[in-house]
Amino acid sequence: MNKTILVTGSAKGIGRAIILEFAKVGYNCIINFNTSKEEALKLKDEVEKMGAKALAIKCDVSDEAEVDAMFKVIEKDFGGVDILVNNAAIDQPNVFSKKTVEDFKKTLDVNVIGAYIVSKRASKYMLDNKWGRIINISSTNGMNTYYPMCLEYDASKAALNSLTHNLAIQFAPFINVNAIAPGFIGTSSEIDGYDEEFMKIELDKILLHRFGEAEEVAHLAFFLASDDASYINNTIIRIDGGQYGSE
């Protein structure tokens, strides 16, 4: 029986690339979206043309009732989730003076509390089977790359790193929990809206002198989910081309 993977926020960008990486080898793929319905349905068709089974499910991961409803659909069709990638995230960059408490709370709700809710629900099946993988998509913004214009996003990713460590301890020894911390990845959501001068400054901080590709993050996620990575646990792995600190 094929394993099943759920990638939250997987209609576009890194999440989409991860779904396609696992679909190549026949994983059952759960595509989660909240607003990007058209993109999610197109990805579902693409996965099915590759010969893998797929579901596209609308769910706000910060809403516990919606998450529970999503898992009931998954469990009906596939029994449960073997591999969870917590990728869903929002970023609301703005100058400090225009930031609001509501923005901060919303970012934490999706980026951190959402990962907690989905992980807790997914872990039931994994613990019953005594095998599972949880991979959180963090960011170098949660480590030592900071931008006041997206301070709530940075804080959420630092919190996600902490959550990774705690979940690894909580679910040991049956579920490996790790996080991937990408630097600048060349998806439209990552680079749109920044001016040319800012992008040049950021590019100069990357030792490989290029932005990453979503597929490169997907390759790492696939490795962490594999038996080849069975002894990797409770770890935050940077994938940033050798990026060094920002102010």
Rosetta blueprint (number, residue, H / E / L):
1 M L
2 N L
3 K L
4 T E
5 I E
6 L E
7 V E
8 T L
9 G L
10 S L
11 A L
12 K L
13 G H
14 I H
15 G H
16 R H
17 A H
18 I H
19 I H
20 L H
21 E H
22 F H
23 A H
24 K L
25 V L
26 G L
27 Y L
28 N E
29 C E
30 I E
31 I E
32 N E
33 F E
34 N L
35 T L
36 S L
37 K H
38 E H
39 E H
40 A H
41 L H
42 K H
43 L H
44 K H
45 D H
46 E H
47 V H
48 E H
49 K H
50 M L
51 G L
52 A L
53 K L
54 A E
55 L E
56 A E
57 I E
58 K E
59 C L
60 D L
61 V L
62 S L
63 D L
64 E H
65 A H
66 E H
67 V H
68 D H
69 A H
70 M H
71 F H
72 K H
73 V H
74 I H
75 E H
76 K H
77 D H
78 F H
79 G L
80 G L
81 V L
82 D L
83 I E
84 L E
85 V E
86 N E
87 N L
88 A L
89 A L
90 I L
91 D L
92 Q L
93 P L
94 N L
95 V L
96 F H
97 S H
98 K H
99 K L
100 T L
101 V H
102 E H
103 D H
104 F H
105 K H
106 K H
107 T H
108 L H
109 D H
110 V H
111 N H
112 V H
113 I H
114 G H
115 A H
116 Y H
117 I H
118 V H
119 S H
120 K H
121 R H
122 A H
123 S H
124 K H
125 Y H
126 M H
127 L H
128 D H
129 N H
130 K L
131 W L
132 G E
133 R E
134 I E
135 I E
136 N E
137 I E
138 S L
139 S L
140 T H
141 N H
142 G H
143 M L
144 N L
145 T E
146 Y L
147 Y L
148 P H
149 M H
150 C H
151 L H
152 E H
153 Y H
154 D H
155 A H
156 S H
157 K H
158 A H
159 A H
160 L H
161 N H
162 S H
163 L H
164 T H
165 H H
166 N H
167 L H
168 A H
169 I H
170 Q H
171 F H
172 A L
173 P L
174 F L
175 I E
176 N E
177 V E
178 N E
179 A E
180 I E
181 A E
182 P E
183 G L
184 F L
185 I E
186 G L
187 T L
188 S H
189 S H
190 E H
191 I H
192 D L
193 G L
194 Y L
195 D L
196 E H
197 E H
198 F H
199 M H
200 K H
201 I H
202 E H
203 L H
204 D H
205 K L
206 I E
207 L L
208 L L
209 H L
210 R L
211 F L
212 G E
213 E L
214 A H
215 E H
216 E H
217 V H
218 A H
219 H H
220 L H
221 A H
222 F H
223 F H
224 L H
225 A H
226 S L
227 D H
228 D H
229 A H
230 S L
231 Y L
232 I L
233 N L
234 N L
235 T L
236 I E
237 I E
238 R E
239 I E
240 D L
241 G L
242 G L
243 Q E
244 Y L
245 G L
246 S E
247 E L
